[in-house]
């Protein structure tokens, strides 16, 4: 007789106590199961849309109890015991009508809670039935069997020995639900009862909708791009008194204060096949995102499958995807896997190794390195040029306000103004050269967009518009310029410029004289001559 394979009790040990070492992952696993059940309820017309699906999570600190309930299909009575006891037998891998994969693939995630409590209970009611089925795991008893070396049970025997099932609990006939109850949360895992810790984890990991401020950014996107967001599945989740949690993304980047001016949406393609799509917030990228509790909810690009997070905020950190280890910490954004052949590992720490998943990672690395990293690099260059210009302007103001004295003569004052005017012109030249260089056709679109943001800022603040002709090379040249007749120089602008254009120049000079000539006479005169000389160029 052929040998019959046996599955030892150590498998139960692994699935319940070793496979998910991070406590908060229990919420992701049970939410993931609820998500599948709610999608199935929509297919079966028990719910009109995903938006009607709801997951309720309640924590009772005093009694150390966690309850997680969803209004998905529930499990029919005749199937309940088998489906709740069997391990690794996920009944279907694809949703029926849309032929899309379920979020849960392996049929083992429901055991995750056992590692953190003394008693684990599943209760379920299916639509059209008037009874609730219940399976109770005596987790303390399981621990005793697993630690007893003399107990030589198989995995199935352990589960049968340590569970009790009943299906005679009265229920309301129209109800359909599934309830997970963890009782006696172990002292070492009190974080599972902490409201803020749970909330912070769920709004990162779960398939949630975006908040209103972020939705306004989506509405601004091109129609062809924002359709991606409409295809994302999500459910509503309530945690204690916090109803309908949302992802933490808004129109401001936590950790920098930068305003998100728009969304850069991109596809990750292998030939004509879209493997994933993503977005990142377009800001001025003024600095790396600070590491705070609030910023950790959105910092970095996140990887998601079925709108459920893979890994954590550091998944794209280091040099595995960007050329610089710090690069990921400049961005808010997500990469959403859409190819059904790319699946997460059972613990959702990564993607299952396959030719497609490896190809996806290669393509993401290429996009991040060549299209995204240059964005914050260009922003840094533009920011520095504007800062240098502003610093020089401030120094000129300070010099003009300083009274003439024996140690600070008129000649010294003029020399300082000349020096700082040169600094301004140099910063302006660098900025304009950057703009011209980065707005070329072959430049990544994200780089062009961020440069336009800084160009707009420069224009609004009269920064970056001073031509290189404003540079005063020496004191002698500066004196020669002052001796020229400005009116004659303006007349020399014709016929190179039209009379209307010359009239605009004169009006601009009149405005400058009106507001600044009394306070900064030398600077105003120098600027006017520099502008005219630049136009005569």
Order of alpha helices (4+ residues) and beta strands (2+ residues): alpha-alpha-beta-beta-alpha-beta-beta-alpha-alpha-beta-beta-alpha-alpha-alpha-beta-beta-beta-beta-beta-beta-alpha-alpha-alpha-alpha-alpha-alpha-alpha-alpha
